[in-house]
Amino acid sequence: MTATDAHQPGPRSILRRRSVETAMRAVDDPDRRLRRTLGAWDLAVMGVAVAVGAGIFSVGATAAARYAGPSVIVSFLIAAVVCSLAIMCYAEFASTMPVAGSAYTYSYTTMGEFIAWIIGWDLILEMLLAGAVIAKFWGVYLADALGLFGFDVPPTVVVAGADVSWGPVVIVALFTTLLAVGTRLSARVNSVFTIIKVGITLFVIVVGFFYVKAENWSPFVPPSQPAEPGTSALEQPLTGFLLGLEPSTYGIMGILSGAALVFFAFIGFDVVATTAEETKDPQRAVPRGILGGLALVTVLYVLVTVVVTGMVSYTELAASDAPSLTTAFVLVGADWAGRVISVGILVGLTSVLMVLLLGLTRVVFAMSRDGLLPRGVSRTSPRFGTPLRLQVGVGVVVALIAGLSEVELLEEMINIGTLSAFVLVCFGIPLLRRSRPDLPRGFRVPFSPVLPVVAGLACIWLMLNLTTLTWLRFLVWVVVGAVIYFSYSYRRSLLGRGVAATTDDEAAGEPTVTH
């Protein structure tokens, strides 16, 4: 027993912590082992793939129109800085513990089981809803793209008396199959899609610059003004609600609200960390892949935002029902760009969905392997080296949600799930540095503990700028997660039962205490 073990909570405590060594030994379970096939390039592409989706053509325009005007450029920079600080913390953890599970796994070793469960539950929320939303939008944009090219195909079909969006079901089924067959094959397909969509994005940026007029960037920060009549107090940022402020838009609060919204553009880099267990030389490849991908994405988003706010006035964008980069091109008379952008969106959403399906499966896989979810679902296929049954099950759930529900109404839930994970990962860095300074780290966050703590506080600030309604929905999700933990996971946890992580439930005789 080490000196740090002596201070750990007892096995009955909900804050019992798993040692780093136990987490690392879990990857040796022959029935639950993932193959290491990915390199730094694969991870960088994965990060770009999940961040450069439809959002690059719409999120910036929406934030400019509804919240910040031209100063949405500052909103993106704020979101990018916060994300980069948090991602550095992910990179240190992933290079120290290259195990599936991302923030869930890291929290388990630093803050205890209950906190880890809640953050794992939040990650499931983030990736499940993100996957369903992206699949839903893919179906919508597919119908739009077909319409632009002269094909009139209805977006829904009637099945057993219910309207089903067929596009999401088809695309989820396709990539579920691809991911079940092998992670490396999926990464190669993903690379092709990512290169295509980055090329389309650069093409749109270059063409858009020819329509830019400097006067559209004035005023750069539009003066604050009351929100549209009928806007509920629950639809304003939580900070404004708590301070009793009247709902408003633009101004400084608009920049901050815009940053909270466009943070959606950067989600996904935490998903990359979930693949650390499948990465060759993760101590070097994970930090390089994550940080390299983030740098490229930030440049692309800022350039797109500069173009869209320079092509037309933010007031013209605000007059549109669904402001986007396409809207800007239409307003300047370049309708042809709609076809190019529609193809870019379809290609973009395709690779985003694939990475989200992968990340969701790996989080559930890690929680299952630890006994917090049924252990049977974490078995990997001897032939493919992937959690085949789990991947298929996740695909079915995402397809059903996307095909049958109005899941796009819950978009902000994705942001709050991501940010909550970011907060704990940031605060976890100084905790692990203090408890286990001896661990080899392939990457170290500079200026710790100051920088990780600042990053965690910045993420909390962005969370507070999400709407009150989003917070209420999030709290309901957390309560449901707590009920599941205390009714099932607390009793079935391998750590709580003192069972070695590499031992099957049925074969476990006398418990083996692991420290």
C-alpha positions, 0 to 999 in steps of 0.5 A: 500500500502506498502513502496515497492509498492510506488516505483514500476513502474506504471501499464503501464510500461513494468517493472511493478512487481507483489507482492508476495502476488498476486502470492500466491493468484493465486494458489487459482483460483478454475479453475486453481488449481494444487493438492499438492501431491509431497514430497521431495523424489519425487522432488529428484528423479525428479531432478536425472531423468532429469539429468541422461539421455543419457548424462551420457553415451555420454556428458562426452566422447564427451567433452573429445574427442572434447574439454578438454581431461582428464581435462573434469573432471574439466569441470564437476566440474566447471559446477556442482559448477555453477549449485549448486550455481544457484540451491541454489537460486532456492531453496530459491525462491521456499521455499518463493513462492511455485508457478508454473512457476519457474524462470518466476514467480520469475522474475515477482516479482523482475525484472518486467513483460517484463523480466519475459516474456522473461525468460518464453519465454526462459524456453519454448525454453529450455524445448520444444527443450530439450523435442523434442531432447530427444524424437528424441534420444529415437527413435534413441536409440530404433532402435539401441537397437533393432538392438543389440538384433537382431531386424531390425526395421526401425526408420521412417515410411512414412506418407502422403509422409513425413518421420516420426520418429515413436519412438518419437511420441509413447513415447511422446504420452505415457507420455503425457497421464500419466502426464494428468492423474495425477502428483503423478502417473507420479512421482511414475512411474518416480521413478521406471525408475530412480532407474533402470537407476542409478543401470545400471549407477553404474554397468557400472562404477564398470565394467569400473574401471577394464579397467582403465589405469593411463597413459590415464590421461596423459597429464591431460590438453592437450596443446591447438591446432588449431581446425579442418580445415574448422571450422567456426568462428561462431562455436567457443565460443563467447569469442574467436570470440569477442577477435579475437582468432583463433578457437582452442581446448583443453588447458584452453579454452577447459576446459571452453568450455567443462564446457559450453557443459557438463552443459547440463548434469545438466539442469533440476533442474530448472524444479523441481522448477516448481512443487513447487505448487504441493508439500506438505510442499514446504518450506522444501521439495523443497530445500531438493529435489533439492539439494539432487538430485544435489549432487547424480548427480554430483557424478555419472557424475564425476565417469563416466567421470573418467572411460571413460577418464581412459579406453582409450586415449582421442585421441582414443575417438576423432577419433570416429564419435560419442564418448560415453561410449559405444565407450570406452568399444568397444575399450577395447574389452568389446562389451557386454557393448553396450547392457547394456548401450543401455538399460540404455540410453533408460530407462534414456531418458524415465524419462528425457522426462517425467519431461521435458514435465511436466516442459514445461506445468507448465511454460506455465500454469503459464504464461497463468494464468497471462494472458500473454498467452491465459487464457483458456489453464490454466484451470485444470481438475476437475477430475485429477487436472492437466492442461489436455488440455494444457498437451495434446497440449504440447505433440502434439507440442513436438511429431511433432517437434521430429517426423518431424525435425532435432531438434538435431542440436539445442542442444546448444540452450537448454543450453543458454535458461537454463543459461539465466534463471539461471542468472536472478534467481541468481540476483533476490535473493538479489533484493527480500531480499532487497525489502521484507526482511519480507517474511518467507524463508524455505531456505536461500542462504548463504553469500547473496548478494555475492554468488548469484551475483557470481553465476549469473556472473559464468552463464554468463561466461558459456554462453559466452563460447557457440558458436557464432552461438548459440547466434545468434539463441538465439537472434532471439528467443528473438526478436520473443518473444518480438514481441509477448509480445508487440503485445499480452501479454502487453495488455492482462496481468492481472497485467496491466489490474488491474484484480485480478488473481483469476477472470475469464476474462469473469466475470471481471467487474470493474478492481480490483487493486492488490498490 
